[in-house]
């Protein structure tokens, strides 16, 4: 029964992806060839509308084919035309589906900074390109040490992306840990947090610098899986009993919105201290959310 269930779901997702991505790419090509900036700008709502429709279909599959309960506690006042930086912990590919289910059509389309290799994912890579998802090299420290010029490429890519985002409603998504949490990575890092890896502050600092006062707020998202860290197959197979999510608005500190993270050591230390403080709070919150009695104390709601 499980193989049939998975085959059906993959077929439905693949069919929906083709039906949404093909017109999206046609509109993207039209946007490229249109002569007037005003006409090109008019294509943006069509592109994001198709993306939101695709996400909405996936959300309906979640509701129809799983009994996974989504318990959401949101302290933020959300706007579909806002400008947000969304920060979240990262444990599984399921995190992305959770974020899309929580935020679809409640804030602008979530845009992720993607590894450059993901451009070659069939259909989706072109769709991400058409939707102005920024592609990053994400070079290792060893690669940068051999070729220091690489260090500036991702910074420049961030700046170019943020220049586009200043003109449109946007939600820039950043998994601050830079990778998914595992016990092995946690031990290797010597992370001081119980449930989190160490935060990487550079990407957040570059976005705040490039966007300036173009951002309305930071949305700080904590995702907890009381049944254990799931895989995507676990979700599709209906083996994820519950997901708990907390959304908090965070004020952007005025003294951290426009500093030179790369070259100003004092600013970099202050920024890292601020991020570490957020991460300590998130670690405590995640521990509380994973407690057996957390569901009874939360504002339960299935989206």
RODO-521501 format. One record per residue: x, y, z of N, C-alpha, C in turn; residue number from 1; residue in three letters. Coordinates in steps of 0.02 Angstrom, whole numbers, plus 50000, padded with zeros to 5 digits. Atoms other than C-alpha are relative to their C-alpha. Example, Ala and Ser with C-alpha at 12.3 -4.5 7.8 and 13.67 -1.06 7.14 Angstrom:
BEGIN
R  n_east  n_north   n_up  ca_east  ca_north  ca_up  c_east  c_north   c_up  seq  type
R   50045    49941  50000    50615     49775  50390   50045    50060  50000    1   ALA
R   49958    49941  49997    50684     49947  50357   49961    50055  50037    2   SER
***
This chain:
BEGIN
R  n_east  n_north   n_up  ca_east  ca_north  ca_up  c_east  c_north   c_up  seq  type
R   50041    49939  50000    50000     50000  50000   50043    50063  50000    1   UNK
R   49957    49941  49997    50141     50121  50043   50031    50017  49932    2   UNK
R   49974    49982  50067    50225     50107  49870   49948    50032  49955    3   UNK
R   50053    49970  50040    50058     50144  49787   49986    50072  50022    4   UNK
R   50012    49933  49974    50030     50293  49901   50054    50048  49977    5   UNK
R   49944    49956  50019    50203     50365  49866   49999    50014  49925    6   UNK
R   50002    49991  50073    50185     50335  49678   49945    50049  49980    7   UNK
R   50055    49954  50015    50017     50425  49676   50019    50071  50017    8   UNK
R   49981    49933  49979    50085     50573  49773   50053    50030  49954    9   UNK
R   49948    49975  50045    50240     50589  49664   49970    50016  49932   10   UNK
R   50032    49986  50064    50130     50580  49509   49961    50066  50003   11   UNK
R   50038    49938  49992    50015     50718  49574   50046    50061  50005   12   UNK
R   49953    49944  49993    50162     50828  49624   50034    50015  49934   13   UNK
R   49966    49990  50064    50251     50800  49458   49953    50032  49949   14   UNK
R   50048    49971  50047    50093     50839  49358   49988    50073  50016   15   UNK
R   50010    49930  49980    50061     50998  49458   50061    50043  49983   16   UNK
R   49939    49962  50014    50242     51050  49437   50004    50018  49926   17   UNK
R   49998    49986  50072    50235     51034  49248   49948    50052  49981   18   UNK
R   50055    49954  50018    50067     51124  49237   50014    50071  50023   19   UNK
R   49985    49933  49975    50134     51270  49339   50065    50028  49970   20   UNK
R   49935    49974  50021    50314     51281  49279   50000    50019  49926   21   UNK
R   49999    49985  50072    50280     51279  49091   49973    50071  49988   22   UNK
R   50021    49930  50011    50172     51439  49092   50045    50050  50036   23   UNK
R   49955    49954  49965    50290     51515  49221   50061    50016  49956   24   UNK
R   49942    49988  50042    50437     51493  49102   49982    50041  49938   25   UNK
R   50021    49960  50058    50338     51564  48956   49994    50074  50020   26   UNK
R   50006    49930  49976    50298     51720  49058   50070    50028  50013   27   UNK
R   49931    49977  49987    50482     51730  49112   50035    50019  49935   28   UNK
R   49969    49984  50065    50538     51726  48930   49970    50064  49971   29   UNK
R   50032    49939  50022    50410     51860  48888   50028    50060  50037   30   UNK
R   49972    49947  49960    50478     51965  49030   50069    50021  49975   31   UNK
R   49932    49985  50024    50654     51952  48958   49997    50042  49936   32   UNK
R   50000    49968  50065    50603     52013  48785   49960    50065  49998   33   UNK
R   50040    49939  50000    50481     52151  48833   50044    50062  50003   34   UNK
R   49955    49942  50004    50555     52322  48792   49996    50049  50057   35   UNK
R   50009    49949  49950    50483     52428  48932   50004    49972  50070   36   UNK
R   49996    50024  49930    50527     52410  49117   49932    49991  50033   37   UNK
R   50066    50005  49971    50346     52441  49163   49965    49935  49981   38   UNK
R   50030    50063  50023    50290     52293  49059   50033    49940  50032   39   UNK
R   49964    50055  49967    50425     52182  49132   49978    49993  50073   40   UNK
R   50022    50000  49930    50372     52232  49307   49930    49969  50006   41   UNK
R   50068    50026  49998    50192     52186  49265   49998    49923  49998   42   UNK
R   49997    50073  50001    50248     52006  49240   50011    49970  50069   43   UNK
R   49982    50027  49934    50304     51987  49421   49941    49969  50038   44   UNK
R   50056    50031  49965    50131     51960  49498   49976    49935  49968   45   UNK
R   50019    50062  50033    50094     51828  49367   50046    49943  50019   46   UNK
R   49951    50052  49981    50254     51734  49408   49990    49977  50072   47   UNK
R   50009    50019  49929    50229     51740  49596   49932    49968  50011   48   UNK
R   50065    50032  49994    50045     51696  49575   50001    49927  49981   49   UNK
R   49992    50070  50020    50091     51536  49483   50037    49960  50054   50   UNK
R   49963    50034  49946    50217     51493  49619   49956    49988  50060   51   UNK
R   50045    50007  49942    50088     51524  49756   49947    49946  49986   52   UNK
R   50049    50051  50018    49964     51414  49662   50030    49930  50006   53   UNK
R   49966    50065  49994    50091     51272  49652   50008    49980  50073   54   UNK
R   49992    50013  49928    50128     51287  49839   49932    49983  50031   55   UNK
R   50067    50013  49974    49941     51294  49875   49977    49929  49984   56   UNK
R   50018    50069  50017    49916     51129  49782   50036    49951  50045   57   UNK
R   49962    50044  49955    50055     51048  49883   49970    50001  50071   58   UNK
R   50031    49995  49934    49972     51113  50042   49935    49960  50004   59   UNK
R   50061    50040  50001    49808     51032  49990   50015    49925  50003   60   UNK
R   49979    50070  49995    49899     50867  49966   50017    49983  50073   61   UNK
R   49983    50009  49929    49967     50887  50144   49936    49987  50040   62   UNK
R   50062    50006  49962    49790     50910  50212   49961    49937  49982   63   UNK
R   50041    50056  50024    49713     50771  50106   50032    49933  50017   64   UNK
R   49967    50066  49996    49843     50633  50120   50038    49987  50065   65   UNK
R   49966    50012  49936    49917     50657  50294   49956    50021  50058   66   UNK
R   50034    49980  49939    49855     50670  50471   50047    50043  50043   67   UNK
R   49952    49959  49964    50002     50780  50520   49967    50063  50026   68   UNK
R   50028    49940  49969    49946     50914  50642   50053    50055  49999   69   UNK
R   49956    49942  49999    50023     51085  50619   49975    50047  50054   70   UNK
R   50018    49955  49945    50019     51183  50782   50041    50064  49993   71   UNK
R   49968    49936  50015    50058     51365  50745   49985    50051  50053   72   UNK
R   50007    49943  49955    50088     51505  50869   50036    50058  49966   73   UNK
R   49972    49944  50038    50113     51667  50773   49987    50065  50037   74   UNK
R   50006    49936  49966    50148     51829  50865   50006    50060  49952   75   UNK
R   49985    49946  50048    50180     51929  50705   49937    50020  49962   76   UNK
R   50053    49973  50044    50062     52039  50605   50026    49995  49929   77   UNK
R   49973    50016  50066    50087     51971  50430   49963    50037  49945   78   UNK
R   50029    49963  50057    50060     52064  50266   50026    49970  49935   79   UNK
R   49981    50030  50064    50059     51995  50090   50043    50046  49957   80   UNK
R   49960    49953  50039    50143     52153  50025   50059    50026  50041   81   UNK
R   49946    49977  49956    50277     52165  50160   50069    49984  49972   82   UNK
R   49930    50015  50016    50467     52153  50154   50031    49970  50063   83   UNK
R   49978    50036  49941    50534     52022  50274   50065    49963  49987   84   UNK
R   49946    50048  49997    50692     51929  50318   49977    49945  50047   85   UNK
R   50025    50056  49961    50639     51756  50379   50059    49957  50021   86   UNK
R   49946    50041  49973    50760     51662  50493   49970    49938  50033   87   UNK
R   50028    50061  49971    50732     51481  50544   50056    49950  50014   88   UNK
R   49956    50058  49991    50818     51329  50616   49986    49949  49945   89   UNK
R   50004    50045  50058    50847     51187  50493   50016    49929  50021   90   UNK
R   49990    50070  49981    50824     51001  50525   49987    49951  49943   91   UNK
R   50023    50048  50050    50747     50924  50369   49975    50038  49939   92   UNK
R   50032    49971  50060    50687     50956  50192   49927    50016  50014   93   UNK
R   50069    49986  49982    50515     50953  50273   49992    50072  50024   94   UNK
R   50003    49930  49977    50558     51124  50347   49973    50046  49946   95   UNK
R   50021    49956  50055    50532     51203  50176   49925    49995  49989   96   UNK
R   50072    50009  50008    50359     51128  50158   49961    50030  50058   97   UNK
R   50033    49970  49942    50315     51183  50334   49997    50076  49992   98   UNK
R   49998    49927  50009    50370     51362  50298   49952    50023  49946   99   UNK
R   50046    49982  50053    50272     51365  50136   49927    49993  50022  100   UNK
R   50069    50008  49976    50117     51299  50223   49981    50055  50048  101   UNK
R   50014    49947  49952    50130     51428  50362   49991    50067  49966  102   UNK
R   49996    49932  50026    50167     51578  50252   49968    50011  49931  103   UNK
R   50024    49990  50068    50093     51547  50079   49939    50047  49998  104   UNK
R   50050    49947  50010    49988     51699  50028   49988    50043  50062  105   UNK
R   50005    49957  49941    50009     51773  50203   50056    50052  50000  106   UNK
R   49946    49953  50012    50176     51854  50161   50022    49990  49928  107   UNK
R   49977    50011  50068    50265     51875  49994   50034    49932  49992  108   UNK
R   49968    50064  50016    50337     51722  49908   50068    49995  50033  109   UNK
R   49935    50012  49970    50481     51649  50007   50053    49988  49946  110   UNK
R   49945    50009  50047    50643     51665  49910   50062    49978  50039  111   UNK
R   49943    50029  49967    50790     51557  49962   50064    50015  49962  112   UNK
R   49934    49999  50031    50975     51578  49929   50019    49927  49986  113   UNK
R   49991    50069  50020    51012     51419  49831   50072    49986  49978  114   UNK
R   49936    50022  50028    51169     51322  49791   49996    50003  49924  115   UNK
R   49999    49991  50073    51220     51356  49612   49984    49935  49963  116   UNK
R   50012    50064  50033    51210     51170  49571   49926    49986  49992  117   UNK
R   50072    50013  50004    51022     51173  49602   49967    50030  49938  118   UNK
R   50027    49972  50063    50998     51274  49443   49985    49944  49951  119   UNK
R   50007    50054  50049    51012     51108  49350   49947    49949  50019  120   UNK
R   50057    50043  49984    50866     51025  49440   49947    50007  49946  121   UNK
R   50049    49995  50056    50743     50982  49300   49939    50042  50019  122   UNK
R   50057    49955  49994    50606     51114  49282   50006    50048  50059  123   UNK
R   50000    49956  49942    50624     51180  49459   50058    50049  49998  124   UNK
R   49943    49954  50004    50797     51254  49427   49984    50061  49958  125   UNK
R   50020    49944  50043    50729     51359  49285   49945    50042  50033  126   UNK
R   50053    49963  49965    50576     51405  49389   50030    50045  50053  127   UNK
R   49968    49958  49949    50687     51467  49531   50036    50059  49968  128   UNK
R   49966    49945  50036    50788     51568  49406   49948    50052  49978  129   UNK
R   50051    49954  50025    50628     51644  49332   49971    50041  50057  130   UNK
R   50028    49965  49942    50571     51692  49508   50052    50041  50037  131   UNK
R   49946    49959  49972    50736     51781  49543   50028    49972  50066  132   UNK
R   49964    50030  49943    50798     51657  49674   50074    50009  49988  133   UNK
R   49928    49991  50010    50981     51701  49700   50038    49934  50006  134   UNK
R   49958    50060  49999    51106     51562  49661   50069    50019  50025  135   UNK
R   49937    49984  49967    51263     51559  49768   50051    49944  49989  136   UNK
R   49947    50050  50006    51431     51472  49750   50010    49961  50065  137   UNK
R   49990    50031  49935    51444     51437  49938   50067    49963  50003  138   UNK
R   49933    50029  50001    51630     51408  49934   50023    49981  50070  139   UNK
R   49974    50023  49936    51718     51313  50072   50058    50045  50021  140   UNK
R   49943    49962  49978    51850     51398  50180   50065    49980  49964  141   UNK
R   49940    50022  50036    51981     51292  50092   50003    50029  49930  142   UNK
R   50001    49970  50067    51926     51354  49921   50016    50074  50002  143   UNK
R   49987    49929  49993    51927     51534  49980   50074    50013  50016  144   UNK
R   49929    49991  49983    52101     51512  50054   50044    49993  49938  145   UNK
R   49961    50008  50062    52165     51452  49885   49988    50057  49951  146   UNK
R   50018    49946  50046    52074     51589  49790   49958    50052  50036  147   UNK
R   50037    49950  49959    52027     51740  49900   49947    50038  49961  148   UNK
R   50050    49963  50040    51931     51819  49754   49931    49968  50005  149   UNK
R   50065    50033  49995    51795     51689  49782   49958    50028  50056  150   UNK
R   50037    49975  49941    51749     51769  49949   49952    50055  49981  151   UNK
R   50042    49944  50018    51674     51920  49862   49943    49982  49953  152   UNK
R   50050    50016  50050    51569     51826  49734   49930    49992  50030  153   UNK
R   50065    50009  49969    51429     51773  49850   49974    50065  50029  154   UNK
R   50021    49935  49974    51428     51946  49930   49970    50042  49944  155   UNK
R   50025    49962  50057    51405     52025  49759   49934    49972  49975  156   UNK
R   50063    50031  50020    51269     51899  49714   49944    50020  50048  157   UNK
R   50049    49979  49951    51180     51944  49876   49978    50072  49987  158   UNK
R   50017    49930  50013    51189     52129  49836   49956    50008  49938  159   UNK
R   50040    49996  50062    51122     52104  49659   49928    49977  50013  160   UNK
R   50067    50026  49985    50976     52000  49724   49961    50050  50042  161   UNK
R   50035    49954  49956    50934     52125  49860   49980    50064  49964  162   UNK
R   50019    49941  50040    50934     52269  49735   49934    49987  49964  163   UNK
R   50064    50018  50032    50795     52177  49641   49944    49998  50052  164   UNK
R   50051    50010  49949    50703     52137  49802   49975    50065  50031  165   UNK
R   50022    49936  49971    50696     52318  49860   49938    50027  49965  166   UNK
R   50054    49971  50040    50571     52355  49721   49936    49959  50001  167   UNK
R   50059    50043  50000    50448     52213  49754   49988    49973  50070  168   UNK
R   50011    50035  49937    50362     52133  49904   50041    49935  50001  169   UNK
R   49955    50058  49999    50481     51997  49962   50006    49973  50071  170   UNK
R   49982    50032  49937    50518     51873  50100   50063    49959  49985  171   UNK
R   49935    50033  50011    50702     51823  50099   50011    49949  50055  172   UNK
R   49994    50055  49952    50727     51654  50182   50073    49983  50011  173   UNK
R   49931    50018  49983    50887     51611  50275   50000    49947  50055  174   UNK
R   49986    50051  49949    50926     51448  50365   50068    50017  50029  175   UNK
R   49940    49968  49974    51055     51527  50478   50055    49950  50016  176   UNK
R   49949    50050  49985    51143     51365  50524   50039    49978  49938  177   UNK
R   49965    50015  50062    51189     51341  50341   49994    49929  49977  178   UNK
R   50007    50071  50017    51150     51155  50342   49950    49970  50048  179   UNK
R   50049    50033  49956    51027     51032  50417   50033    49972  50062  180   UNK
R   49975    50025  49936    51049     50983  50598   50004    49924  49999  181   UNK
R   49993    50070  49984    51116     50810  50636   50042    49995  50063  182   UNK
R   49961    50009  49939    51190     50739  50795   50075    50001  49984  183   UNK
R   49930    50001  50019    51354     50711  50702   50028    50070  49989  184   UNK
R   49978    49932  50012    51367     50891  50643   50003    50039  50066  185   UNK
R   50003    49966  49935    51319     50952  50817   50063    49984  50041  186   UNK
R   49941    50021  49962    51459     50851  50897   50064    50027  49968  187   UNK
R   49940    49977  50035    51587     50899  50764   50012    50074  50012  188   UNK
R   49995    49928  49988    51551     51084  50789   50017    50017  50073  189   UNK
R   49997    49982  49929    51554     51074  50978   49950    50055  50015  190   UNK
R   50050    49947  49994    51394     51177  50970   49981    50010  50073  191   UNK
R   50020    49987  49931    51351     51263  51134   49925    49994  50012  192   UNK
R   50073    50004  49995    51165     51240  51097   49979    49926  50004  193   UNK
R   50023    50068  49993    51064     51086  51141   49969    49972  49936  194   UNK
R   50040    50023  50057    50956     51077  50984   50019    50034  49934  195   UNK
R   49983    49960  50058    51044     51191  50860   50074    49997  49984  196   UNK
R   49931    49989  50020    51203     51210  50761   50017    50074  50010  197   UNK
R   49979    49930  49992    51305     51369  50774   49972    50042  49942  198   UNK
R   50026    49957  50053    51227     51515  50677   50057    50030  49959  199   UNK
R   49953    49966  50045    51318     51587  50526   49971    50070  49987  200   UNK
R   50028    49932  50000    51296     51775  50536   50010    50038  49935  201   UNK
R   49982    49960  50058    51373     51833  50373   49944    50014  49951  202   UNK
R   50054    49991  50049    51225     51803  50258   49946    50048  50025  203   UNK
R   50050    49954  49971    51105     51892  50377   50026    50071  49998  204   UNK
R   49971    49933  50000    51223     52039  50393   50001    50031  49931  205   UNK
R   49998    49973  50068    51243     52057  50205   49931    50020  49975  206   UNK
R   50068    49982  50020    51054     52055  50177   49978    50064  50034  207   UNK
R   50019    49939  49964    51025     52186  50312   50036    50061  49972  208   UNK
R   49962    49945  50028    51162     52294  50237   49973    50019  49932  209   UNK
R   50022    49986  50068    51100     52277  50058   49928    50026  49997  210   UNK
R   50070    49980  50001    50915     52299  50098   49987    50065  50038  211   UNK
R   50007    49939  49961    50937     52438  50226   49930    50006  50030  212   UNK
R   50067    49990  49972    50770     52514  50275   49945    49971  49955  213   UNK
R   50049    50033  50043    50686     52413  50136   49966    49941  50033  214   UNK
R   50031    50055  49963    50647     52276  50263   49954    50028  50054  215   UNK
R   50046    49979  49948    50496     52294  50376   50016    49967  50067  216   UNK
R   49988    50037  49937    50544     52160  50503   50036    49935  49985  217   UNK
R   49974    50068  50002    50632     51998  50539   49946    49955  50030  218   UNK
R   50044    50051  49973    50520     51846  50561   50043    49942  50023  219   UNK
R   49959    50051  49969    50605     51726  50681   49957    49938  50009  220   UNK
R   50042    50061  50001    50535     51549  50652   50037    49943  50034  221   UNK
R   49974    50060  49968    50564     51400  50765   49955    49941  49982  222   UNK
R   50037    50060  50022    50513     51228  50698   50021    49942  50044  223   UNK
R   49986    50057  49956    50498     51078  50814   49960    49939  49976  224   UNK
R   50032    50063  50018    50459     50896  50774   50001    49954  50062  225   UNK
R   50001    50040  49939    50404     50809  50935   50011    49925  49988  226   UNK
R   49991    50071  50016    50406     50639  50847   50068    49983  49973  227   UNK
R   49934    50013  50028    50586     50657  50790   50009    50034  49933  228   UNK
R   49985    49965  50063    50672     50737  50641   49979    49957  49941  229   UNK
R   50027    50042  50054    50576     50677  50487   50036    50010  49934  230   UNK
R   49980    49993  50069    50624     50645  50308   49938    50019  49958  231   UNK
R   50056    49984  50045    50518     50699  50159   49956    49939  49990  232   UNK
R   50038    50062  50008    50467     50517  50136   49956    49988  50061  233   UNK
R   50040    50008  49940    50408     50513  50317   49935    50041  49995  234   UNK
R   50060    49958  50007    50289     50658  50280   49952    49971  49950  235   UNK
R   50044    50027  50052    50223     50582  50120   49969    49934  50022  236   UNK
R   50026    50065  49977    50201     50414  50207   49956    50008  50062  237   UNK
R   50042    49985  49942    50101     50498  50347   50029    49973  50065  238   UNK
R   49966    50023  49939    50231     50457  50480   50023    50059  50043  239   UNK
R   49983    49941  49959    50244     50635  50551   49937    50020  50038  240   UNK
R   50063    49987  49964    50114     50651  50689   49986    50074  50012  241   UNK
R   50011    49931  49981    50142     50835  50731   50060    50043  49984  242   UNK
R   49948    49949  50009    50240     50991  50686   49979    50061  50040  243   UNK
R   50014    49940  49961    50252     51139  50804   50042    50057  49975  244   UNK
R   49966    49943  50029    50296     51311  50739   49984    50062  50041  245   UNK
R   50008    49936  49966    50324     51477  50828   50030    50055  49956  246   UNK
R   49977    49943  50041    50339     51641  50731   50001    50062  50044  247   UNK
R   49993    49938  49961    50406     51795  50820   50027    50056  49956  248   UNK
R   49970    49943  50035    50435     51968  50747   50061    50024  50039  249   UNK
R   49939    49974  49968    50608     52038  50782   50015    50069  49970  250   UNK
R   49980    49933  50022    50655     52220  50774   50071    49996  49971  251   UNK
R   49933    49997  50030    50804     52256  50662   50040    50054  50038  252   UNK
R   49962    49950  49963    50934     52341  50774   50030    50052  49954  253   UNK
R   49977    49946  50044    50974     52511  50699   50075    49999  49990  254   UNK
R   49927    49998  50006    51159     52494  50734   50029    49940  49964  255   UNK
R   49976    50059  50036    51169     52327  50643   49975    49996  49929  256   UNK
R   50032    50003  50065    51076     52371  50484   50046    50022  49943  257   UNK
R   49961    49974  50055    51217     52451  50386   50075    49998  50011  258   UNK
R   49929    50004  49987    51388     52394  50444   50038    49958  49949  259   UNK
R   49956    50038  50046    51535     52318  50350   50021    49936  50035  260   UNK
R   49988    50063  49964    51530     52139  50412   50067    49970  49979  261   UNK
R   49939    50033  50025    51676     52083  50304   50064    50033  50025  262   UNK
R   49937    49965  49987    51803     52218  50346   50004    50034  50069  263   UNK
R   50001    49966  49935    51749     52296  50513   49995    49948  50055  264   UNK
R   49999    50053  49950    51802     52175  50649   49955    50015  50059  265   UNK
R   50042    49982  49943    51714     52270  50789   49927    49989  49985  266   UNK
R   50070    50010  50020    51550     52271  50694   49985    49926  49994  267   UNK
R   50011    50072  50008    51570     52086  50651   49990    49966  50068  268   UNK
R   50007    50029  49933    51593     52041  50835   49932    50018  50030  269   UNK
R   50064    49979  49973    51439     52143  50886   49943    49963  49965  270   UNK
R   50053    50034  50037    51335     52063  50749   49997    49927  50021  271   UNK
R   49999    50069  49979    51390     51888  50798   49972    49992  50071  272   UNK
R   50028    50003  49932    51348     51924  50980   49924    50005  49999  273   UNK
R   50073    49993  50007    51173     51979  50928   49970    49935  49974  274   UNK
R   50025    50063  50028    51148     51822  50823   50004    49944  50052  275   UNK
R   49994    50052  49949    51213     51711  50963   49947    50007  50054  276   UNK
R   50053    49989  49952    51089     51792  51081   49932    49975  49974  277   UNK
R   50062    50027  50030    50945     51754  50962   50000    49924  50002  278   UNK
R   49996    50073  50005    51006     51576  50946   49994    49968  50070  279   UNK
R   50010    50026  49933    51014     51551  51135   49925    50000  50018  280   UNK
R   50072    49997  49989    50833     51609  51146   49963    49945  49961  281   UNK
R   50032    50051  50041    50785     51493  51003   50012    49930  50028  282   UNK
R   49984    50065  49971    50872     51346  51086   49955    49986  50060  283   UNK
R   50044    50008  49942    50774     51375  51247   49928    49990  49977  284   UNK
R   50069    50006  50025    50613     51396  51148   49989    49931  49969  285   UNK
R   50006    50066  50032    50645     51237  51049   49994    49945  50053  286   UNK
R   50005    50049  49945    50673     51140  51211   49930    50000  50030  287   UNK
R   50067    49995  49972    50507     51205  51278   49948    49971  49952  288   UNK
R   50048    50025  50050    50416     51163  51115   50002    49924  49994  289   UNK
R   49993    50073  50004    50481     50984  51120   49976    49965  50064  290   UNK
R   50023    50029  49937    50419     50958  51299   49932    49966  49990  291   UNK
R   50063    50037  50010    50275     50833  51315   49937    50042  50010  292   UNK
R   50060    49960  49986    50154     50964  51383   49996    50063  49958  293   UNK
R   49999    49938  50039    50196     51096  51252   49938    50008  49958  294   UNK
R   50059    49995  50043    50047     51054  51141   49941    50030  50037  295   UNK
R   50057    49975  49960    49922     51089  51280   50006    50074  50014  296   UNK
R   49990    49929  49983    50001     51258  51315   50002    50045  49939  297   UNK
R   49992    49960  50061    50013     51314  51133   49931    50020  49973  298   UNK
R   50060    49983  50038    49885     51399  51022   49996    49951  49943  299   UNK
R   50003    50052  50050    49839     51246  50922   49959    50023  49941  300   UNK
R   50039    49984  50060    49782     51267  50744   50028    49964  49941  301   UNK
R   49977    50035  50059    49790     51165  50587   49983    50043  49940  302   UNK
R   50011    49958  50059    49814     51269  50428   49979    49956  49942  303   UNK
***
